């Protein structure tokens, strides 16, 4: 898994924007949403996570991160 790679998830194919120890930042191009995926893991075919947030804009995502 690396930044810039497209991966399959339960939410469809997404682009990895950032990888942190506890979460991923993803972008779903089809839905035009940013995803903060908490507690992530992967197997041979998919990336999945325990919970997260879905944001309709980059500004919403930044606010949720407290930056």
C-alpha positions as CSV (number, residue, x, y, z in Angstrom):
1,X,0.0,0.0,0.0
2,X,1.4,3.4,-0.9
3,X,0.2,7.0,-1.6
4,X,-1.1,7.4,-5.1
5,X,-2.2,3.8,-5.5
6,X,-5.8,2.9,-6.3
7,X,-7.3,0.2,-4.1
8,X,-10.6,-1.7,-3.8
9,X,-12.7,-1.2,-0.7
10,X,-16.3,-1.8,0.4
11,X,-16.9,1.8,-0.8
12,X,-15.6,1.0,-4.3
13,X,-12.2,1.9,-5.8
14,X,-10.5,4.7,-4.0
15,X,-7.2,6.6,-4.3
16,X,-4.8,6.6,-1.3
17,X,-3.9,10.2,-0.4
18,X,-2.1,9.7,2.9
19,X,-1.1,6.9,5.2
20,X,-0.8,7.4,8.9
21,X,-0.3,4.9,11.7
22,X,-4.0,4.9,12.8
23,X,-5.8,6.0,9.7
24,X,-5.8,6.5,5.9
25,X,-7.0,9.4,3.9
26,X,-8.7,8.2,0.7
27,X,-10.6,9.8,-2.1
28,X,-13.5,8.2,-3.9
29,X,-13.5,9.7,-7.4
30,X,-16.9,8.3,-8.3
31,X,-18.7,9.9,-5.3
32,X,-16.3,12.9,-5.0
33,X,-15.8,12.2,-1.3
34,X,-12.8,12.2,1.0
35,X,-12.7,9.4,3.5
36,X,-10.8,9.2,6.8
37,X,-10.5,5.4,7.4
38,X,-9.8,4.6,11.0
39,X,-8.4,1.2,12.1
40,X,-7.5,0.1,8.6
41,X,-6.2,-3.3,7.3
42,X,-5.9,-5.0,4.0
43,X,-5.9,-8.5,2.5
44,X,-4.9,-9.6,-1.0
45,X,-7.9,-7.9,-2.7
46,X,-9.3,-5.1,-0.5
47,X,-8.6,-2.4,2.1
48,X,-11.1,-2.2,4.9
49,X,-11.5,-0.2,8.1
50,X,-13.4,-0.2,11.4
51,X,-14.9,3.2,11.2
52,X,-14.4,6.6,9.6
53,X,-15.8,9.8,8.3
54,X,-16.9,10.8,4.8
55,X,-16.4,14.4,3.7
56,X,-17.7,16.3,0.7
57,X,-14.9,18.8,0.5
58,X,-11.2,19.0,1.4
59,X,-12.1,21.8,3.8
60,X,-14.4,19.5,5.8
61,X,-11.7,16.9,6.0
62,X,-9.1,19.4,7.2
63,X,-11.5,20.7,9.9
64,X,-12.2,17.1,11.1
65,X,-8.4,16.5,11.5
66,X,-8.1,19.7,13.7
67,X,-5.6,21.3,11.3
